Amino acid sequence: MMTITYSGNTAIYVNMTNRCPCACTFCLRHNKDYVFDSDSLWLDREPTVQEVCDSIDTWDLEKYDEVVFCGYGEPTERLEDLLKVAAYIRSKSNIKIRINTNGLADLIWNEQTAPKLEGLIDTVSISLNATNKEDYLKSVRPKFGIDSYDAMLKFAKDCTNYVPNVVMSVVDVVTTPEEQETSRKICESVGAKFRVRPYES
């Protein structure tokens, strides 16, 4: 049985795809196939929108703080389906909705995607993980190449116009304190909040 949704801390997580345009050197997928107490997050196939909605219906959303689109893949690989699921959640609950993303949706879809999030998504959390495009290319290894870093920053800045809460994060084990301080300034320059997140091995 596929793990489409799972719980962790005070959130329900939605695992819609295993596709991702990046191959981060620090990705959890290299080490294990689960997060929190979930079963394997490797999908036999991508679930339909209806299957995702049905899975969400198995949870009492009133007991959680938010629904997070974040599984073992990049959620915006299925952006239109994700938004359909978000609209479904909105129709039945006031729970907060977050997307954890690498921020490369514009490159995935070859269009500006941030406006699509307006009214549906409360928080977008974007992986920054580098202070320049050369280091980003080495550690994140995006298939779109050297332009990916600037595209990610543009997506973050765009999101501040359409989403109430925009956060950019770095992983503690792959950044020095100096890099973290530079990252903080980068976040301030695009209008996003900054977070150092712990690496979960």
C-alpha positions as CSV (number, residue, x, y, z in Angstrom):
1,M,0.0,0.0,0.0
2,M,1.4,3.4,-1.0
3,T,2.1,6.1,1.6
4,I,0.3,9.1,0.2
5,T,-0.1,11.0,3.5
6,Y,1.7,10.7,6.8
7,S,1.9,12.6,10.0
8,G,4.8,14.2,11.8
9,N,4.9,16.6,14.7
10,T,1.8,18.7,14.3
11,A,1.4,18.4,10.5
12,I,0.0,16.0,7.9
13,Y,2.4,15.6,5.0
14,V,1.4,14.8,1.4
15,N,3.6,12.6,-0.8
16,M,2.4,13.1,-4.4
17,T,5.5,12.3,-6.4
18,N,9.0,10.9,-6.3
19,R,10.1,13.1,-9.3
20,C,12.7,15.8,-8.6
21,P,14.9,17.9,-10.9
22,C,17.7,17.9,-8.3
23,A,20.1,15.4,-6.9
24,C,21.2,17.1,-3.7
25,T,24.3,15.7,-2.1
26,F,22.6,15.8,1.3
27,C,19.2,14.4,0.3
28,L,17.6,12.1,2.8
29,R,16.6,9.8,0.0
30,H,20.2,8.5,-0.1
31,N,19.9,7.2,3.4
32,K,16.4,5.9,4.1
33,D,12.9,5.6,2.6
34,Y,10.8,7.1,5.3
35,V,10.3,10.3,7.4
36,F,9.1,10.4,11.0
37,D,7.2,7.1,11.5
38,S,5.9,6.7,7.9
39,D,6.1,3.6,5.8
40,S,8.2,3.8,2.7
41,L,7.7,7.0,0.7
42,W,8.7,5.4,-2.6
43,L,5.6,5.3,-4.7
44,D,4.6,2.4,-6.9
45,R,3.0,5.1,-9.1
46,E,1.8,8.7,-8.7
47,P,-1.6,8.8,-6.9
48,T,-4.5,10.5,-8.6
49,V,-5.9,13.7,-7.2
50,Q,-8.9,11.7,-5.9
51,E,-6.7,9.2,-4.2
52,V,-4.8,12.1,-2.5
53,C,-8.1,13.7,-1.4
54,D,-9.4,10.3,-0.1
55,S,-6.1,9.9,1.9
56,I,-6.5,13.3,3.4
57,D,-10.0,12.4,4.5
58,T,-8.6,9.7,6.7
59,W,-7.2,12.3,9.0
60,D,-9.0,14.6,11.5
61,L,-7.5,17.9,10.3
62,E,-8.7,19.7,13.4
63,K,-6.0,17.9,15.4
64,Y,-3.2,19.3,13.2
65,D,-1.7,22.7,12.6
66,E,-1.1,22.4,8.9
67,V,-1.0,20.2,5.7
68,V,2.4,20.2,4.1
69,F,3.1,19.1,0.5
70,C,6.4,17.4,1.0
71,G,7.2,13.8,0.3
72,Y,10.0,12.0,-1.4
73,G,10.0,14.2,-4.5
74,E,9.5,17.9,-5.5
75,P,5.8,18.7,-5.0
76,T,5.7,21.3,-7.8
77,E,6.4,18.6,-10.3
78,R,2.6,18.1,-10.0
79,L,1.7,21.7,-9.4
80,E,-1.7,21.8,-11.0
81,D,-2.7,18.6,-9.2
82,L,-1.3,20.0,-6.0
83,L,-3.4,23.1,-6.3
84,K,-6.5,20.9,-6.9
85,V,-5.8,19.1,-3.7
86,A,-5.2,22.4,-1.8
87,A,-8.5,23.7,-3.1
88,Y,-10.2,20.5,-1.8
89,I,-8.6,21.0,1.6
90,R,-9.7,24.7,1.6
91,S,-13.2,23.6,0.9
92,K,-13.4,21.5,4.1
93,S,-11.0,23.1,6.6
94,N,-9.3,26.3,7.6
95,I,-6.1,24.4,8.3
96,K,-2.9,26.1,7.1
97,I,-1.3,24.7,3.9
98,R,2.4,24.7,3.2
99,I,4.6,23.7,0.2
100,N,8.2,22.6,0.9
101,T,10.0,23.1,-2.4
102,N,13.3,23.5,-4.1
103,G,11.9,26.7,-5.7
104,L,12.5,25.5,-9.3
105,A,8.8,25.4,-10.4
106,D,9.3,28.1,-13.0
107,L,12.0,26.1,-14.7
108,I,9.9,22.9,-14.4
109,W,6.9,24.5,-16.1
110,N,8.7,27.2,-18.1
111,E,6.4,29.9,-16.8
112,Q,5.9,32.1,-13.8
113,T,4.2,29.9,-11.2
114,A,4.0,31.9,-8.0
115,P,0.7,33.7,-9.0
116,K,-1.0,30.3,-9.1
117,L,-0.5,29.9,-5.3
118,E,-2.5,32.9,-4.3
119,G,-5.4,32.2,-2.0
120,L,-4.6,28.5,-1.7
121,I,-1.1,28.3,-0.1
122,D,-0.3,29.9,3.3
123,T,3.4,29.2,3.4
124,V,6.1,28.4,0.9
125,S,9.3,27.0,2.3
126,I,12.2,27.1,-0.2
127,S,15.5,25.4,0.0
128,L,18.3,27.9,-0.4
129,N,21.3,25.8,0.7
130,A,24.0,28.0,-1.0
131,T,25.1,31.6,-1.1
132,N,26.0,31.6,-4.8
133,K,25.1,29.8,-8.0
134,E,28.4,27.9,-8.3
135,D,28.1,26.3,-4.9
136,Y,24.4,25.7,-5.5
137,L,25.2,23.8,-8.7
138,K,27.7,21.6,-6.8
139,S,25.6,20.6,-3.9
140,V,22.0,20.7,-5.3
141,R,22.9,19.4,-8.8
142,P,19.8,20.7,-10.6
143,K,19.2,19.3,-14.0
144,F,18.6,22.9,-15.3
145,G,22.2,23.9,-14.7
146,I,23.8,27.1,-13.6
147,D,20.8,29.3,-14.1
148,S,18.8,27.4,-11.4
149,Y,20.0,29.5,-8.5
150,D,18.8,32.8,-9.9
151,A,15.5,31.2,-10.9
152,M,15.0,29.9,-7.4
153,L,15.7,33.4,-5.9
154,K,13.2,34.9,-8.4
155,F,10.6,32.4,-7.5
156,A,11.1,33.2,-3.8
157,K,10.7,37.0,-4.5
158,D,7.6,36.4,-6.6
159,C,6.1,34.3,-3.9
160,T,6.2,37.2,-1.5
161,N,3.6,38.9,-3.7
162,Y,1.1,36.0,-3.5
163,V,1.8,33.9,-0.4
164,P,1.5,35.3,3.2
165,N,4.5,33.5,4.5
166,V,7.7,32.8,2.5
167,V,10.6,31.0,4.2
168,M,14.0,30.1,2.8
169,S,16.1,27.5,4.6
170,V,19.6,26.1,4.7
171,V,20.6,22.7,6.2
172,D,22.8,23.0,9.2
173,V,25.4,20.4,8.3
174,V,26.1,21.7,4.9
175,T,26.6,25.4,5.7
176,T,29.1,27.2,7.9
177,P,28.0,30.0,10.4
178,E,29.4,32.5,7.9
179,E,27.4,31.0,5.0
180,Q,24.3,31.1,7.2
181,E,24.7,34.8,7.9
182,T,25.2,35.5,4.2
183,S,22.1,33.3,3.5
184,R,20.1,35.4,6.0
185,K,21.0,38.6,4.1
186,I,20.0,36.9,0.8
187,C,16.6,36.1,2.3
188,E,16.1,39.6,3.6
189,S,16.9,40.9,0.1
190,V,14.0,39.0,-1.4
191,G,11.6,39.6,1.5
192,A,11.7,36.0,2.9
193,K,12.1,34.7,6.4
194,F,15.3,32.7,7.1
195,R,15.6,29.3,8.8
196,V,18.4,27.0,9.6
197,R,16.9,23.5,9.6
198,P,18.5,20.4,11.2
199,Y,19.6,17.6,9.0
200,E,17.7,14.4,9.7
201,S,19.9,11.4,8.9
